[in-house]
Amino acid sequence: MRYSDIEHKDFIDFLKKKFPKLEKIIVGYDFHFGKDRKYTFDDLREMFDGEVVVVDEVTHHGESVHSHKIRAKLQIGDIKGANAFLGHNYTIRGEHITGQGIGKKELVATINLKTKGFLVPKEGVYVTLTRIDKEEHYHPSVSFIGHRITTDGSFAIETHILDGDVVCKTNAAISFVEFIRNNQKFDSLDELKLAIKKDIAIAHKELKFLQL
């Protein structure tokens, strides 16, 4: 059941059943509830016998910051815009899995990940920072998200570490810095390798002045 389907008079009962020890409700400045979203936090304060805290509007360069706007930016590859709204780099984490085996032999070595519960940004290549296993620092990297349309067509999340060979045993986190290019099909592995070389050069330039 969606919150928007619940009649306003039943909303508090619904919350109390779901959270028996509920004493405080925190909502945004534009919070609405009840059918057709007719009721606001003022109505909530009248109906709820506990504390209602209203979080003020947050803006960035005059634009309201909302989670749906962040999601939209990630889905179009606007990583810098999403990061500006978040106040930090968007990061996903995943379990290390075995890849195709083509990268290390024919292209560049990559760490392949399987993620769960994360919104994956638009398919393409990104300047990133990657943290391996329990390491505290991030490695400069280039990451690819999308279907391997030049090879077997399978979906992949993979990252290439720029500062040397690193062994990943269990998991890794990829922190997105900038979008480089869209996912595209190449006529040969040689063309793909040349594109990856250019991606790496862009990442080196972008990350040069970051303190890792």
C-alpha positions in Angstrom: 0.0 0.0 0.0 1.2 3.5 -0.9 1.1 6.3 1.7 -0.9 8.4 -0.8 -3.6 5.8 -0.8 -4.2 6.1 3.0 -6.9 8.5 4.2 -5.4 11.3 6.3 -7.3 10.2 9.4 -5.8 6.8 9.2 -2.3 7.9 8.5 -1.2 8.3 12.2 -2.7 4.9 13.1 -0.8 3.4 10.2 2.5 4.8 11.4 1.9 3.8 15.0 1.1 0.2 14.0 4.3 0.2 11.9 6.4 1.9 14.6 4.9 1.1 18.0 7.3 3.4 19.9 6.9 6.4 17.6 7.4 9.7 19.4 8.8 12.0 16.7 8.1 12.4 13.0 10.6 14.3 10.8 9.3 15.6 7.5 10.4 17.9 4.8 9.1 21.5 4.3 7.0 20.3 1.3 5.6 17.2 3.0 2.0 16.2 2.1 0.0 13.2 3.0 -3.5 11.7 2.6 -5.4 11.0 -0.5 -4.5 13.4 -3.3 -1.8 14.8 -1.0 -4.3 17.4 0.5 -2.8 17.6 4.0 0.4 19.2 5.2 2.7 19.1 8.2 0.4 21.6 10.0 -2.4 19.0 9.8 0.1 16.3 11.0 1.0 18.4 14.0 -2.7 18.6 15.0 -3.3 14.9 14.6 -0.1 13.5 16.1 0.4 13.7 19.9 4.2 13.5 19.6 6.8 15.9 18.1 6.7 16.9 14.4 10.0 18.3 13.1 10.0 20.1 9.8 13.2 20.2 7.8 13.7 23.5 6.0 14.2 23.7 2.3 17.8 23.1 1.1 18.9 24.8 -2.1 22.0 24.8 -4.3 22.6 27.8 -6.5 18.9 28.7 -6.1 17.6 25.2 -7.0 15.7 23.1 -4.4 17.5 19.9 -3.6 15.3 16.8 -3.8 16.1 13.1 -4.0 14.1 12.7 -7.2 16.3 15.4 -8.8 19.4 13.6 -7.7 18.1 10.3 -9.2 17.3 12.1 -12.4 20.8 13.5 -12.7 22.3 10.1 -12.1 20.1 8.6 -14.8 21.3 11.1 -17.4 24.9 10.9 -16.4 25.1 14.4 -14.7 27.4 13.1 -12.0 28.8 16.6 -11.1 25.3 17.9 -10.7 24.2 14.9 -8.5 27.4 15.3 -6.4 26.8 19.0 -5.9 23.3 18.2 -4.6 24.5 15.4 -2.4 27.5 17.3 -1.0 29.8 14.4 -1.7 30.6 11.9 -4.6 27.8 9.4 -5.3 29.1 6.0 -4.3 28.0 2.4 -5.0 29.4 -0.7 -3.3 29.4 -4.2 -4.6 30.7 -7.8 -4.3 33.7 -8.7 -6.3 32.9 -11.2 -9.1 34.7 -12.9 -11.9 34.6 -11.0 -15.2 34.9 -12.0 -18.8 38.6 -12.5 -18.7 39.1 -10.4 -21.8 40.1 -7.2 -20.0 43.4 -8.3 -18.5 44.3 -10.3 -21.6 43.3 -8.0 -24.4 42.4 -4.6 -22.9 43.1 -3.4 -19.3 42.7 -5.3 -16.0 39.4 -4.5 -14.2 37.7 -5.3 -11.0 34.1 -6.5 -11.7 31.3 -5.9 -9.2 27.8 -7.1 -8.5 25.7 -4.5 -6.7 22.4 -4.7 -4.9 20.2 -1.9 -3.7 22.0 1.0 -5.5 20.7 3.2 -8.2 23.2 2.6 -11.0 24.1 5.7 -13.1 23.6 6.0 -16.8 25.5 3.5 -18.9 28.9 4.8 -19.9 32.4 5.5 -18.7 33.3 7.6 -15.7 36.2 9.2 -13.9 36.0 7.5 -10.5 37.7 6.7 -7.2 37.7 3.1 -6.1 38.2 1.7 -2.6 39.2 -1.9 -2.3 38.1 -4.3 0.4 38.8 -2.7 3.8 41.3 -0.1 2.6 40.7 3.4 4.0 41.9 5.3 0.9 40.5 5.5 -2.6 42.5 4.6 -5.8 42.2 6.8 -8.9 40.2 4.8 -11.5 38.1 4.6 -14.6 34.9 2.8 -14.4 32.4 1.3 -16.9 28.7 0.7 -16.3 26.6 -0.9 -18.9 26.2 -3.7 -21.5 29.3 -4.9 -23.1 27.9 -4.3 -26.6 31.3 -4.7 -28.3 31.8 -8.2 -26.9 29.2 -10.5 -25.3 26.4 -8.0 -24.5 26.3 -8.8 -20.8 25.8 -6.1 -18.2 28.8 -5.1 -16.2 30.1 -2.8 -13.5 33.9 -2.7 -13.7 36.6 -0.4 -12.6 40.2 -0.1 -13.8 42.7 1.1 -11.1 45.2 3.7 -12.5 47.9 3.6 -9.8 49.0 0.0 -10.3 47.8 -3.6 -9.9 45.5 -4.1 -6.9 44.0 -7.3 -5.8 40.3 -7.2 -4.7 39.3 -10.1 -2.5 35.7 -9.5 -1.5 34.3 -6.1 -2.3 34.9 -2.6 -3.6 33.2 0.9 -3.6 33.1 3.1 -6.6 32.9 6.8 -6.1 31.8 8.8 -9.2 33.6 12.0 -10.1 32.7 12.8 -13.7 31.0 11.4 -16.8 33.4 10.7 -19.7 31.4 9.2 -22.5 28.4 7.1 -23.4 28.5 3.4 -23.8 29.2 2.6 -27.5 29.9 -0.3 -29.8 33.3 -0.6 -31.4 34.1 -2.6 -34.5 37.1 -4.3 -33.0 38.9 -4.8 -29.7 41.7 -2.5 -31.0 39.2 0.4 -31.4 37.9 -0.3 -27.9 41.4 -0.4 -26.5 42.2 3.0 -28.1 39.0 4.4 -26.6 40.0 3.1 -23.1 43.4 4.7 -23.5 41.7 8.0 -24.1 39.4 7.5 -21.1 42.4 6.8 -18.9 44.1 10.0 -20.1 41.0 12.0 -19.2 40.8 10.4 -15.8 44.4 11.1 -15.1 43.9 14.8 -16.0 40.7 15.2 -13.9 42.1 13.5 -10.9 45.5 15.1 -11.0 44.7 17.8 -8.5 42.6 15.7 -6.1 44.2 14.6 -2.9 43.6 10.9 -2.7 
